[in-house]
Structure formats: C-alpha cells, structure tokens
Amino acid sequence: MKNKKKINVFDPEITQQDIASVTKVLKQKELTGIYSNTNLKFEREFAKYCDSKYGISLTNCTSALYLAIHILKLKPGSEILISSCTNIATALACYHNDCIPIPVDSDFDTWNLDEKKITKLITKKTKAIIAVHFLGNPAQMKKLKKICKKYNLYLIEDSAEAHGSQINKKKVGSFSDIACFSFYSNKTITSGEGGMIVTKNKKFYDMLKLYSNVGFSRKRFVHYIPGFNLRYTAIQGALAYSQFKRINIIINKKIKIFNTYKKYLSNNKFIKFQKTEKGNKNTYWMIGILNISKKINKNYLMKKLKSKGIETRSFFLPINRQPCFKEIFKNKNISNPVSDFLWDNGLYLPSSHNLKKKILNMFVMKLTKFIILNENRLFYFC
Ligand SMILES: *Cc1c(COP(=O)(O)O)cnc(C)c1O
C-alpha cells in the first residue's frame, strides 16, 4: 500500500541557519572540539541554561553516563539503582564500570522511577541512583535527593530526553551531582550523535574534562591518569549550538502538540497519558500513550496505524527484561510489574515539533475511530 502521507514518529529539523553554522566552522577549519570556541561557548551557555555551572561536551550520552560513573571510582560490584524504564545506555554505563544496575520499578502515572520502591532496594553495596526523566517528564528529584543524602549515595540525572524540563521553575540537570544530556538525531536538539554533561562541582568538572580527553596533562604527552577519547567535534558542536539557540521555540511547539493530542484524546477512556506532577514542566521529547483497551493489543494497534502510514514506536524494553543482563539478575529476584505494563501497552505517537496541525488532527481522528470501533467488536478501520 502506498503511504502518500506517511507520518513519522520523529523528523529532525535542520534549518538554513544550522547549515550556515556548520559551514562557518568548516571554513574556519575549526574541526576538533578541543580548541573550538564554538564548543566552549556552547558548554558555558548550555550549563547556564540548565541552572548548573560547568558543561562538558562529548561524543554521546551513553559515554557521558559511563564517564560520570567512572570518575566516582566505585568499588567493583557496587550497585546503582536506575529507572527500569529507560534506554539501555543507563544500564550499560553501570555494567561497563563493573557496577550492577538495579532496575527500580516505574510509577503508573508519571512512568518515572517510583521513589517509594527505592528504600527496600538499598543495600550496603548501593552507591548511587540514576534517575531518568522519561520522555521529558521530570523525575521526583527532591525526594531522591533526600534519599541520597540519608544513605550517602551519589545522584545522577539521565536527562537525555529532558532538555529544558523544569521542577518548580528550576531546570533538570541542576538537581544532581552530575547530569547527562543527549544530542542523538531524534533528541530535542541534535548533532546526529553527541552529548553534554553538566555539574556544579568543580572537582568533578576537572576530572570529566581530563578523563574525556585522554588525560592530557600540562606536560605534553605525559599522562598521569588513564583517560578516554570522548571528544566532541566542533562540526557537531556548531550544529547542536545552532539548534540550542532556538530550543525554547522547539519546546513550546512540543508542548502545543501534546496539548492538541490531549484535547482530542483525553475523553477516550482507552488511552492514558503521562502525568506530569504539579509545578513541573514536561517538555515532551516524545508523546507517549498507554493503550488500556482490553480488546486491542498494542502490537495490533501499531500494525493497523502503520498500514495507514502512521508510525508509532514502543517504549523501551525494561532493563529487568533485557536478555544481556539475564545472568546478573539471575539470583536477584527483580520484579518491575509497572515497567512491564508500560512495555506491554505503551507507544509513542508522532512527536515532531514541526508536525502540522492538519496531519495531527487526521491521525487523532483515525486513532479514535479505530479504538472505538474495535471496542464495539466491529473490526473495521477507517
Ligand atoms: C537517548 C538516550 C540515551 C542515549 O543517548 P546517546 O546520545 O544516543 O548515547 C540515554 N538515556 C536515555 C534515557 C535516552 O533516551
């Protein structure tokens, strides 16, 4: 079937200004980020935007998370509590540092890690918590901060999906020891691949800079610490920085799209939206819904929408169910029923900030009709 009007889950936006910014650094032969004014400016401004202090740009958010844990120098076998409903990156960052990721179940309404389920998971080996702001919805940072203080744990924010999200008018990225952002091609702002760490801690900043640049010391080519090469190029920096300059416009459009979906679909009793806590600002990196119809399963719904040219996407397979960690969870009795439910029933709707209203309305109409007709056992698709 021809899909003339195919609607993608996400389409990146590259403007003429973005192209001009990249061309400019190329013409100046500003290539690596390490000597790049563009990247320095981006780091400073991005950290400030996050109500934080220091920014370190690097290759991607997966390595940002890896490095964030690495500089904490935790003992092998240390446990790190993480959101179970997350990108594999959060868990890999623990695993490759010889730490054990312990997935915390999700909250049924906010879809973030359920802080009420944390204390019973804390053991002598627990050293840190990584909270994900899932889909742009701020996690319970104030409560998590209290827990971390009480049990002497580090707190890391995986903010890969939450550029600009806020808790009581303060940006996410400012509530933890170290916060990591992603500029992957479908993220709120992008350079294809890329990431940024923000921190208020000067000691962490110095270490992160050093470790991400092979541990270069003042004495050229004499290395006192074994670092990594996680450098971000100026070409990527120029693209992400150009997008960063319009980040508030992008976010406002995302919020508008969410509001349109909500307006048309909130009286559909088979669809459940993500709940944003009072006082928080969700920036809706992706707009997710739970299909809570008993008669239609998620995969069937996704297949039918696809046949009509509408792309949707599943949430992440929760960490507790990832085959690559089967061995390490074997004797751990980990159960994350809410995350399992989110996986079984959650899907992202088309969420590009440049999605046209007309297309959005058409989609909403199709989805509503489909669900209602199927609930009435009339297997018909408009
Ligand atoms: C995208 C994403 C990452 C990984 O980011 P990369 O820049 O692709 O490495 C990590 N965590 C979460 C929650 C993400 O959504």
The ligand as an SDF file (V2000), in Angstrom:
LIG
                    3D

 15 15  0  0  0  0  0  0  0  0999 V2000
   18.8190    8.5300   24.0150 C   0  0  0  0  0  0  0  0  0  0  0  0
   19.0330    8.1350   25.4010 C   0  0  0  0  0  0  0  0  0  0  0  0
   20.3080    7.8110   25.8870 C   0  0  0  0  0  0  0  0  0  0  0  0
   21.4970    7.6060   24.9900 C   0  0  0  0  0  0  0  0  0  0  0  0
   21.9080    8.7280   24.3290 O   0  0  0  0  0  0  0  0  0  0  0  0
   23.0170    8.6170   23.1750 P   0  0  0  0  0  0  0  0  0  0  0  0
   23.4150   10.0440   22.9680 O   0  0  0  0  0  0  0  0  0  0  0  0
   22.3410    8.0100   21.9850 O   0  0  0  0  0  0  0  0  0  0  0  0
   24.1350    7.7970   23.6690 O   0  0  0  0  0  0  0  0  0  0  0  0
   20.4650    7.5870   27.2290 C   0  0  0  0  0  0  0  0  0  0  0  0
   19.4180    7.6270   28.0700 N   0  0  0  0  0  0  0  0  0  0  0  0
   18.1750    7.8980   27.6490 C   0  0  0  0  0  0  0  0  0  0  0  0
   17.0610    7.9490   28.6430 C   0  0  0  0  0  0  0  0  0  0  0  0
   17.9320    8.1520   26.2980 C   0  0  0  0  0  0  0  0  0  0  0  0
   16.6930    8.3970   25.8690 O   0  0  0  0  0  0  0  0  0  0  0  0
  1  2  1  0
  2  3  1  0
  2 14  2  0
  3  4  1  0
  3 10  2  0
  4  5  1  0
  5  6  1  0
  6  7  2  0
  6  8  1  0
  6  9  1  0
 10 11  1  0
 11 12  2  0
 12 13  1  0
 12 14  1  0
 14 15  1  0
M  END
$$$$
